[in-house]
Amino acid sequence: MPRLSAETLDAALALQLTVAWAGEKNSRPPRLGWWRTDILDEAGARDLLSRLTPRTQEWAALEAVREAARRVDERARLRSATPDRIVTLFHFGFELDEQLGERLAGHKRSVATPADAVGKLWGLTKQFEAATFEGWCKKIGPRPKTEDAPEGRRLVAPPADPLELARAFVSSLVPFTSEYPMPHARVER
């Protein structure tokens, strides 16, 4: 896979970070409840991160909640007989996942805040409201046709472009469910 542009990587990261934020369960008030974290909650783990990593605490908190989302996503993928053939918002395959990780690490090393770096692209708001987040998901792009599968919502005709695929995954989160619906696509390897 060729190296993606910084703008494309930032857009994909913004989608991942927003969904990771929205999926937190233990925040006050709770969000969608897909992962048992409160990392981005001021009274939760973010307080600890601000003491442990004062210079990068915003990035560290976003990276941690992204990792929590990635792990829930991974458990859902492992329900498949062929988890290595499934791509999701949090698992695009080794090469693209590496590029996203490197871009996030670069942002952590920079002086830019997350809001400065990717804030124009994400859907994080001061207070979570499901209706507002649903509107953001729908605005990201048209909801593609999906089928229910044991692993989650499978996109019937996934776009080939990685950023368009990420947008399709986000728009496929609607309607929300009590468990992470894991929008995904099957790929031939």
C-alpha positions as a Markdown table, in Angstrom:
| # | Residue | x | y | z |
|---|---|---|---|---|
| 1 | Met | 0.0 | 0.0 | 0.0 |
| 2 | Pro | 1.4 | 3.4 | -0.9 |
| 3 | Arg | 2.0 | 6.0 | 1.8 |
| 4 | Leu | -1.1 | 8.0 | 2.5 |
| 5 | Ser | -1.0 | 11.8 | 2.7 |
| 6 | Ala | -0.9 | 13.5 | 6.1 |
| 7 | Glu | -4.3 | 15.0 | 5.5 |
| 8 | Thr | -5.8 | 11.6 | 4.8 |
| 9 | Leu | -4.2 | 10.0 | 7.8 |
| 10 | Asp | -5.4 | 12.9 | 10.0 |
| 11 | Ala | -9.0 | 12.5 | 8.7 |
| 12 | Ala | -8.9 | 8.8 | 9.4 |
| 13 | Leu | -7.5 | 9.4 | 12.9 |
| 14 | Ala | -10.1 | 12.0 | 13.6 |
| 15 | Leu | -12.8 | 9.4 | 12.7 |
| 16 | Gln | -11.2 | 6.8 | 15.0 |
| 17 | Leu | -10.7 | 9.2 | 17.9 |
| 18 | Thr | -14.3 | 10.5 | 17.7 |
| 19 | Val | -15.8 | 7.0 | 17.6 |
| 20 | Ala | -13.5 | 5.9 | 20.5 |
| 21 | Trp | -14.6 | 8.9 | 22.5 |
| 22 | Ala | -18.3 | 8.3 | 21.8 |
| 23 | Gly | -18.0 | 4.6 | 22.7 |
| 24 | Glu | -16.9 | 5.2 | 26.4 |
| 25 | Lys | -19.2 | 3.6 | 29.0 |
| 26 | Asn | -17.9 | 4.8 | 32.4 |
| 27 | Ser | -17.8 | 8.5 | 31.6 |
| 28 | Arg | -20.3 | 10.9 | 33.3 |
| 29 | Pro | -22.7 | 10.9 | 31.7 |
| 30 | Pro | -22.2 | 7.6 | 29.9 |
| 31 | Arg | -21.8 | 7.7 | 26.2 |
| 32 | Leu | -22.6 | 4.7 | 23.9 |
| 33 | Gly | -21.1 | 2.2 | 26.3 |
| 34 | Trp | -19.2 | 0.0 | 23.9 |
| 35 | Trp | -16.0 | -0.1 | 25.9 |
| 36 | Arg | -15.7 | 0.1 | 29.7 |
| 37 | Thr | -13.5 | 3.2 | 29.9 |
| 38 | Asp | -13.7 | 6.8 | 31.2 |
| 39 | Ile | -10.3 | 7.9 | 29.8 |
| 40 | Leu | -11.5 | 11.2 | 28.3 |
| 41 | Asp | -13.7 | 12.1 | 31.3 |
| 42 | Glu | -12.1 | 14.9 | 33.4 |
| 43 | Ala | -12.9 | 13.1 | 36.6 |
| 44 | Gly | -11.7 | 9.7 | 35.3 |
| 45 | Ala | -8.4 | 8.5 | 33.9 |
| 46 | Arg | -7.7 | 11.8 | 32.2 |
| 47 | Asp | -6.9 | 13.2 | 35.7 |
| 48 | Leu | -4.2 | 10.5 | 36.2 |
| 49 | Leu | -2.8 | 11.0 | 32.7 |
| 50 | Ser | -2.5 | 14.8 | 33.3 |
| 51 | Arg | -0.2 | 14.0 | 36.2 |
| 52 | Leu | 1.7 | 11.2 | 34.4 |
| 53 | Thr | 2.1 | 12.9 | 31.1 |
| 54 | Pro | 1.5 | 16.6 | 31.6 |
| 55 | Arg | 2.9 | 17.7 | 28.2 |
| 56 | Thr | 1.1 | 15.1 | 26.1 |
| 57 | Gln | -1.9 | 14.3 | 28.3 |
| 58 | Glu | -4.5 | 15.2 | 25.7 |
| 59 | Trp | -2.9 | 13.0 | 23.1 |
| 60 | Ala | -2.2 | 10.3 | 25.6 |
| 61 | Ala | -5.9 | 10.2 | 26.6 |
| 62 | Leu | -7.0 | 10.0 | 23.0 |
| 63 | Glu | -4.4 | 7.3 | 22.2 |
| 64 | Ala | -5.6 | 5.3 | 25.2 |
| 65 | Val | -9.3 | 5.4 | 24.4 |
| 66 | Arg | -8.4 | 4.6 | 20.7 |
| 67 | Glu | -6.5 | 1.5 | 22.0 |
| 68 | Ala | -9.5 | 0.5 | 24.2 |
| 69 | Ala | -11.8 | 0.7 | 21.1 |
| 70 | Arg | -9.2 | -1.2 | 19.0 |
| 71 | Arg | -9.2 | -4.1 | 21.6 |
| 72 | Val | -13.0 | -4.3 | 21.6 |
| 73 | Asp | -13.0 | -4.3 | 17.8 |
| 74 | Glu | -10.3 | -7.0 | 17.8 |
| 75 | Arg | -12.5 | -9.2 | 20.1 |
| 76 | Ala | -15.4 | -8.8 | 17.7 |
| 77 | Arg | -13.2 | -9.6 | 14.7 |
| 78 | Leu | -12.0 | -12.8 | 16.4 |
| 79 | Arg | -15.5 | -14.1 | 16.4 |
| 80 | Ser | -15.0 | -14.7 | 12.7 |
| 81 | Ala | -13.5 | -17.8 | 11.2 |
| 82 | Thr | -11.2 | -15.6 | 9.2 |
| 83 | Pro | -10.4 | -12.5 | 11.3 |
| 84 | Asp | -7.4 | -11.6 | 9.2 |
| 85 | Arg | -9.7 | -11.0 | 6.2 |
| 86 | Ile | -11.8 | -8.4 | 8.0 |
| 87 | Val | -11.0 | -4.7 | 8.0 |
| 88 | Thr | -12.7 | -2.2 | 10.3 |
| 89 | Leu | -12.4 | 1.4 | 11.5 |
| 90 | Phe | -9.8 | 0.2 | 14.0 |
| 91 | His | -8.1 | -2.4 | 11.9 |
| 92 | Phe | -7.2 | -1.6 | 8.3 |
| 93 | Gly | -4.4 | -4.0 | 8.0 |
| 94 | Phe | -0.8 | -3.8 | 9.0 |
| 95 | Glu | 0.5 | -1.2 | 6.6 |
| 96 | Leu | -2.3 | 1.4 | 7.1 |
| 97 | Asp | -2.5 | 0.7 | 10.8 |
| 98 | Glu | 1.3 | 1.4 | 11.0 |
| 99 | Gln | 0.9 | 4.7 | 9.1 |
| 100 | Leu | -1.9 | 5.8 | 11.5 |
| 101 | Gly | 0.1 | 4.8 | 14.5 |
| 102 | Glu | 3.1 | 6.7 | 13.2 |
| 103 | Arg | 1.0 | 9.8 | 12.5 |
| 104 | Leu | -0.5 | 9.7 | 16.0 |
| 105 | Ala | 3.0 | 9.4 | 17.5 |
| 106 | Gly | 4.2 | 12.3 | 15.4 |
| 107 | His | 1.3 | 14.4 | 16.8 |
| 108 | Lys | 2.2 | 13.4 | 20.3 |
| 109 | Arg | 5.7 | 14.6 | 19.8 |
| 110 | Ser | 4.6 | 17.9 | 18.3 |
| 111 | Val | 3.5 | 21.0 | 20.1 |
| 112 | Ala | 0.1 | 21.0 | 18.4 |
| 113 | Thr | -3.0 | 20.1 | 20.5 |
| 114 | Pro | -5.4 | 17.5 | 19.2 |
| 115 | Ala | -7.9 | 20.3 | 18.5 |
| 116 | Asp | -5.3 | 22.2 | 16.5 |
| 117 | Ala | -4.2 | 19.1 | 14.6 |
| 118 | Val | -7.4 | 17.2 | 13.8 |
| 119 | Gly | -10.2 | 19.2 | 15.6 |
| 120 | Lys | -11.7 | 20.5 | 12.4 |
| 121 | Leu | -12.3 | 16.9 | 11.3 |
| 122 | Trp | -13.7 | 15.3 | 14.4 |
| 123 | Gly | -17.1 | 15.1 | 16.2 |
| 124 | Leu | -16.0 | 15.5 | 19.8 |
| 125 | Thr | -18.2 | 17.9 | 21.7 |
| 126 | Lys | -18.1 | 19.3 | 25.2 |
| 127 | Gln | -21.1 | 17.2 | 26.3 |
| 128 | Phe | -22.1 | 14.0 | 24.6 |
| 129 | Glu | -25.6 | 13.8 | 23.1 |
| 130 | Ala | -26.5 | 10.6 | 21.2 |
| 131 | Ala | -28.6 | 12.6 | 18.7 |
| 132 | Thr | -25.7 | 15.0 | 18.0 |
| 133 | Phe | -23.3 | 12.1 | 17.5 |
| 134 | Glu | -25.8 | 10.3 | 15.3 |
| 135 | Gly | -26.1 | 13.5 | 13.1 |
| 136 | Trp | -22.3 | 13.7 | 12.9 |
| 137 | Cys | -22.1 | 10.0 | 11.8 |
| 138 | Lys | -24.7 | 10.6 | 9.1 |
| 139 | Lys | -23.0 | 13.8 | 7.9 |
| 140 | Ile | -19.7 | 11.8 | 7.5 |
| 141 | Gly | -21.2 | 10.1 | 4.5 |
| 142 | Pro | -24.2 | 8.2 | 3.2 |
| 143 | Arg | -24.9 | 4.9 | 5.0 |
| 144 | Pro | -23.8 | 2.1 | 2.8 |
| 145 | Lys | -25.8 | -1.1 | 2.4 |
| 146 | Thr | -24.9 | -3.5 | 5.2 |
| 147 | Glu | -25.8 | -7.1 | 6.2 |
| 148 | Asp | -25.9 | -8.5 | 9.7 |
| 149 | Ala | -23.1 | -11.0 | 10.3 |
| 150 | Pro | -21.9 | -12.8 | 13.4 |
| 151 | Glu | -19.0 | -10.4 | 13.8 |
| 152 | Gly | -21.2 | -7.2 | 13.2 |
| 153 | Arg | -22.4 | -5.1 | 10.3 |
| 154 | Arg | -20.8 | -6.2 | 7.1 |
| 155 | Leu | -20.6 | -3.6 | 4.3 |
| 156 | Val | -22.0 | -5.2 | 1.1 |
| 157 | Ala | -20.0 | -3.1 | -1.4 |
| 158 | Pro | -17.2 | -1.4 | 0.5 |
| 159 | Pro | -15.3 | 1.5 | -1.1 |
| 160 | Ala | -11.7 | 0.8 | -2.2 |
| 161 | Asp | -10.4 | 4.2 | -1.0 |
| 162 | Pro | -9.2 | 3.9 | 2.7 |
| 163 | Leu | -10.7 | 7.2 | 3.8 |
| 164 | Glu | -14.0 | 6.6 | 2.1 |
| 165 | Leu | -14.0 | 3.1 | 3.7 |
| 166 | Ala | -13.4 | 4.7 | 7.1 |
| 167 | Arg | -16.3 | 7.1 | 6.5 |
| 168 | Ala | -18.5 | 4.2 | 5.5 |
| 169 | Phe | -17.7 | 2.4 | 8.7 |
| 170 | Val | -18.6 | 5.5 | 10.8 |
| 171 | Ser | -21.9 | 6.1 | 9.0 |
| 172 | Ser | -22.7 | 2.4 | 9.4 |
| 173 | Leu | -22.6 | 2.8 | 13.2 |
| 174 | Val | -26.2 | 4.1 | 12.9 |
| 175 | Pro | -28.5 | 2.9 | 14.3 |
| 176 | Phe | -26.7 | 2.6 | 17.6 |
| 177 | Thr | -26.9 | -0.7 | 19.5 |
| 178 | Ser | -26.0 | -1.6 | 23.1 |
| 179 | Glu | -22.9 | -3.4 | 21.9 |
| 180 | Tyr | -20.3 | -2.2 | 19.4 |
| 181 | Pro | -21.8 | -3.1 | 16.0 |
| 182 | Met | -18.4 | -3.4 | 14.3 |
| 183 | Pro | -19.0 | -2.3 | 10.8 |
| 184 | His | -16.6 | -4.2 | 8.7 |
| 185 | Ala | -15.6 | -5.3 | 5.2 |
| 186 | Arg | -14.1 | -8.6 | 4.0 |
| 187 | Val | -11.0 | -8.4 | 1.9 |
| 188 | Glu | -9.2 | -11.0 | -0.1 |
| 189 | Arg | -5.6 | -11.5 | 1.0 |
